[in-house]
Amino acid sequence: MTFVEWSDDFKVGNRDIDIEHWGLFALVNDLADKVHLGAGDSSIAVTIDALVGYVDAHFEREEELMKECGYPDFDDHLEAHHRLRGSVEYFHNYYRDTPEKFPYEDFLEFLKEWLTRHIMKVDMAYVPYLKNTATDPS
């Protein structure tokens, strides 16, 4: 089942970032599949842990890219990443502390909304500044 659908509309033009964005979609879909199929807590925990680690690593690379290309709204984007990290960490801790009460559907909807909105609005704002970075030729 595809919970959140990837399309080329989400590409920012940097091959590495586009691959990472696709990876985020894959992790969210994996989590949705596990939740909807009734996977065990340990399996779901592995995916949530992977998602948290992936988000941190992706944000670090994206922030470095924005610095390299001289993105003028870097501080605002950094603040958006900080807020998003905080929300993901909140859900991560909630799951770790009380998996039996975890609001799976709320978390999945948050991830879907965040992922699509953040890429299409916040990330697309730095695309014009990527001209001096490695871009996807397609």
ChimeraX attribute file (.defattr): number of C-alpha atoms within 10 A of each C-alpha:
attribute: neighborCount
match mode: 1-to-1
recipient: residues
	/A:1	9
	/A:2	12
	/A:3	16
	/A:4	18
	/A:5	12
	/A:6	16
	/A:7	8
	/A:8	9
	/A:9	8
	/A:10	18
	/A:11	20
	/A:12	22
	/A:13	20
	/A:14	18
	/A:15	16
	/A:16	16
	/A:17	19
	/A:18	17
	/A:19	12
	/A:20	19
	/A:21	22
	/A:22	17
	/A:23	17
	/A:24	20
	/A:25	21
	/A:26	18
	/A:27	17
	/A:28	23
	/A:29	20
	/A:30	18
	/A:31	24
	/A:32	23
	/A:33	16
	/A:34	16
	/A:35	17
	/A:36	12
	/A:37	9
	/A:38	11
	/A:39	12
	/A:40	10
	/A:41	14
	/A:42	10
	/A:43	13
	/A:44	20
	/A:45	16
	/A:46	11
	/A:47	17
	/A:48	22
	/A:49	13
	/A:50	14
	/A:51	20
	/A:52	16
	/A:53	11
	/A:54	17
	/A:55	19
	/A:56	16
	/A:57	13
	/A:58	18
	/A:59	18
	/A:60	14
	/A:61	15
	/A:62	19
	/A:63	17
	/A:64	13
	/A:65	18
	/A:66	22
	/A:67	13
	/A:68	13
	/A:69	16
	/A:70	14
	/A:71	18
	/A:72	12
	/A:73	13
	/A:74	15
	/A:75	11
	/A:76	11
	/A:77	20
	/A:78	16
	/A:79	11
	/A:80	14
	/A:81	20
	/A:82	13
	/A:83	12
	/A:84	18
	/A:85	15
	/A:86	12
	/A:87	15
	/A:88	19
	/A:89	15
	/A:90	12
	/A:91	19
	/A:92	19
	/A:93	12
	/A:94	15
	/A:95	19
	/A:96	15
	/A:97	11
	/A:98	9
	/A:99	16
	/A:100	10
	/A:101	9
	/A:102	15
	/A:103	12
	/A:104	16
	/A:105	12
	/A:106	11
	/A:107	18
	/A:108	18
	/A:109	15
	/A:110	14
	/A:111	20
	/A:112	18
	/A:113	12
	/A:114	13
	/A:115	18
	/A:116	17
	/A:117	13
	/A:118	17
	/A:119	16
	/A:120	15
	/A:121	10
	/A:122	16
	/A:123	16
	/A:124	15
	/A:125	14
	/A:126	19
	/A:127	16
	/A:128	12
	/A:129	16
	/A:130	18
	/A:131	11
	/A:132	10
	/A:133	14
	/A:134	11
	/A:135	15
	/A:136	13
	/A:137	7
	/A:138	5
